[in-house]
Amino acid sequence: MDNKFDRAASVLFLAVGLAFSIGSKKLSATAYGSSVGPDIFPFSLGVLLILLSIRLFYETFKRKSSGDKKEKLHYKPFLIIFAATIIYALTLEKVGYVITTFVFLFVCFQVMERSKWVASLIISAIFSYGVYFMFVEVLKGTLPGWPVWF
């Protein structure tokens, strides 16, 4: 992969991480009756993105340039995941978090590696329900649950 592209991406992700971290401080610090406020998750994501972008930037200097080798771009997987993301965002409220996240993760896993569909099913189910349970039941947050018709 091209080191220039990786460096530029790391700087872009650093800026996005900073924006997340700074923007999260404008949210209220805590919600009524909860020790976890709405600012914790975006701030944590911002810090994680900053750390990962710094690591990527550092690794571009450690790695030797690949020279004139051009890597084939994979448009089809990108377009499938992009379309799945748009459909996920449009259907999240109507279908609910657990079902849409499960389908979205399953599609993305299958685009990346088709042969392991059983593992994709299991991981998608555990992750989508696990995150829902942790956020709604343990942290007392709100997510679009199950659809009315279910």
C-alpha positions in Angstrom: 0.0 0.0 0.0 1.1 3.5 -0.6 2.7 5.3 2.3 1.5 8.7 1.2 -2.1 7.5 1.3 -1.7 6.0 4.7 -0.1 9.2 6.1 -2.9 11.3 4.6 -5.5 8.9 6.0 -3.9 9.0 9.5 -3.9 12.8 9.5 -7.6 12.8 8.4 -8.5 10.2 11.1 -6.6 12.3 13.7 -8.7 15.3 12.8 -11.9 13.3 13.0 -10.9 11.9 16.3 -10.1 15.4 17.7 -13.5 16.6 16.4 -15.3 13.7 18.1 -13.4 14.4 21.4 -13.9 18.1 21.4 -17.5 17.9 20.2 -18.4 15.3 22.9 -17.5 17.8 25.6 -20.4 20.0 24.4 -22.8 17.3 25.4 -24.1 17.1 28.9 -21.8 15.3 31.2 -24.4 13.0 32.8 -27.9 12.0 32.2 -30.4 12.1 35.1 -30.2 9.0 37.2 -27.2 7.6 35.3 -23.5 7.7 36.0 -22.8 7.3 32.3 -23.5 10.4 30.3 -24.0 10.8 26.6 -20.5 12.3 26.3 -18.6 9.2 27.3 -19.1 7.1 24.1 -18.2 9.8 21.5 -15.2 10.9 23.6 -13.9 7.3 24.0 -14.3 6.8 20.2 -12.5 10.0 19.5 -9.6 9.0 21.8 -9.4 5.6 20.2 -9.4 7.1 16.7 -6.6 9.5 17.7 -4.5 6.7 19.2 -5.0 4.5 16.1 -4.2 7.3 13.7 -1.0 8.1 15.6 0.0 4.4 15.3 -0.8 4.3 11.6 1.3 7.5 11.1 4.2 5.9 13.0 4.0 2.7 11.0 4.2 4.5 7.7 7.7 5.6 8.6 8.7 2.1 9.7 7.5 0.4 6.6 9.4 0.6 3.4 7.7 2.0 0.3 6.4 -0.6 -2.1 7.7 1.3 -5.1 5.8 1.1 -8.4 3.7 -1.9 -7.4 0.0 -0.9 -7.9 -2.5 -2.7 -5.8 -5.8 -3.7 -7.4 -8.7 -1.7 -6.1 -11.7 -3.7 -5.0 -14.7 -1.6 -6.0 -17.4 -4.3 -5.6 -16.9 -5.0 -1.9 -16.6 -1.3 -1.2 -19.9 -0.6 -3.0 -21.7 -3.5 -1.3 -20.6 -2.3 2.2 -21.4 1.3 1.3 -24.9 0.3 0.2 -25.3 -1.8 3.3 -24.3 1.2 5.5 -26.9 3.4 3.8 -29.6 0.8 4.2 -28.6 0.3 7.8 -28.9 4.0 8.6 -32.3 4.2 6.8 -33.9 1.2 8.5 -32.5 1.4 12.0 -35.5 3.3 13.5 -38.2 1.1 11.8 -36.6 -2.3 12.1 -34.7 -1.8 15.4 -31.1 -2.0 16.4 -30.7 -5.7 17.0 -32.1 -6.9 13.6 -30.5 -4.1 11.5 -27.1 -4.5 13.2 -27.2 -8.3 12.8 -28.0 -8.1 9.1 -25.4 -5.3 8.5 -22.7 -7.2 10.3 -23.5 -10.4 8.5 -23.4 -8.8 5.1 -20.1 -7.0 5.9 -18.5 -10.2 7.2 -19.7 -12.1 4.1 -18.2 -9.5 1.8 -14.9 -9.8 3.6 -14.8 -13.6 3.8 -17.6 -15.7 2.2 -16.6 -19.2 3.3 -17.3 -18.7 7.0 -21.0 -18.0 7.1 -21.7 -19.9 10.3 -19.1 -17.9 12.2 -20.5 -14.7 10.7 -24.0 -15.6 11.9 -22.8 -16.4 15.4 -20.6 -13.3 15.8 -23.2 -11.0 14.3 -25.9 -12.3 16.6 -23.8 -12.2 19.7 -22.4 -8.7 19.0 -25.7 -7.1 18.0 -27.7 -8.5 21.0 -24.7 -8.1 23.3 -24.2 -4.4 22.6 -28.0 -3.8 22.9 -28.1 -5.6 26.2 -25.1 -3.8 27.6 -26.3 -0.3 26.5 -30.0 -0.7 27.3 -30.1 -3.0 30.3 -26.8 -2.3 32.0 -26.1 1.4 31.2 -29.8 2.3 31.0 -29.5 4.0 27.6 -31.9 3.9 24.8 -31.7 2.3 21.4 -34.4 1.4 18.9 -35.3 -2.0 20.2 -37.5 -4.6 18.4 -39.9 -3.5 15.7 -43.6 -3.3 16.7 -44.5 -6.0 14.1 -42.0 -8.5 15.7 
